[in-house]
Amino acid sequence: MEYRIAIVGATGLVGRNFLKALEDSSFPLKELRLFASEKSEGKTITFQKKSYVIHKLSKNAFQNIDFAFFSAGNKVAKQYVPLAISQGAVVIDNSSYFRQDPTVPLVVPEVNFSTIKKGTKLIANPNCSTAQCMLPLKILKDHYGLESVSYTTYQSVSGSGYKGILDFERVKKNLSPEFYPYSIVKTCIPEIDNIDKEGYTKEEWKMILESQKILNQSSLKISATCVRVPIVLGHAVSIQAKLSKPFTIAKIQSYMKNTPGIQLRDDMKKHLYPTTTDMDNQDDIFVGRFRKDFTEKNKILFYCTANNLRRGAAGNAILIAKKMIENHYIS
């Protein structure tokens, strides 16, 4: 069978990566509808050598659509996701609006696809940095148990969308920053999204709460520090995890190496470790630098990288849709 797809936010960074992910995954596509803001209405995007006209959203936008991929922010999600569902579409939403709704599955397909049932109409896509950490942490949880996790992220400017990239290009020309509070080419910025009264950013809370939900472990102790860094594409995360059982590095490396969706890069003598140069147009997660943390029993340190626009957004959503098709969750 082939399926009718709508992409909301088609002109954004993630929206354009939806098109690339559809193409790379050989998605069984029957029809494609592209939606964006009013200022993009009437423009065209070329996909598989065919031009598609961009439309603005309307009350009848999702009639006869099988999957609607949303990547247009919370305001659009709040208004139009219920409309898409009412017209019969399965919605996979990349905004944060529904992620903490207990009735909405928050899904990384290799980790918790079982939270989706036949008849599920709305699935939330995780935050980009959270998404890449879930599969390696799930492996550790399944084999050793997880007691606590500490994240330090190194997130590229594309995580801020076009505004972040434009500011990066602006300050490279020695102009003053207009989006970030400092010149992103001169420093890393430990501030992503709004800051609360406790001193945590919204991005840090996303990593904490979303990890607990996806791993189905609400009692898991998690801390996070999220940092914007001066690269265009790819997020990296340094992870410290306390396990419940003793482990060997060799065994954990073996588990990672033999898990589809993960690529192991771990040979320091050969300078082999994950970098953000590994993963153009890829949905895999790269892991390495596995070592014991000697500050406490059963603690491990490792490093992972991924394409934030693919594994962290569009690619993850396409994987969800393909797995729903494989499991006959959509006719």
Secondary structure, DSSP 8 states (H G I E B T S, - for coil): --EEEEEETTTSHHHHHHHHHHHHTT--EEEEEEE--GGGTT-EEEETTEEEEEE---TTTTTT-SEEEE-SHHHHHHHHHHHHHHTT-EEEE-SSTTTT-TTS-B--HHHHGGG--TT--EEE---HHHHHHHHHHHHHHHHH-EEEEEEEEEE-GGGGTHHHHHHHHHHHTT---SSSSS-TTT--B---S-B-TTS-BHHHHHHHHHHHHHTT-TT-EEEEEEEE-S-SS-EEEEEEEEESS---HHHHHHHHHTSTTEEE--BGGGTB---TTS-TT---EEEEEEEEETTSTTEEEEEEEE-TTIIIIIHHHHHHHHHHHHTT---
